[in-house]
């Protein structure tokens, strides 16, 4: 046995953070994604060949180019 839960309803203090997470996550995720996209749009990022930029900002070219040439 790894975990034991007592019978009945849990006290609010025991589940307070889980309740907050379930309430705020649907609103927080899109706002966080928008903020991260804004940061990535102005950041200096170069993704080397063989890697994929899965979080790329729309219209931002992150292809690798050698700065020495």
Buried (B, 14 or more C-beta within 10 A) or exposed (E): EEEEEEEEEEEEEEEEEEEEEEEEEEEEEEEEEEEEBEEBEEEEBEBEEEEEBEEBBEEEEBEEEEEEE
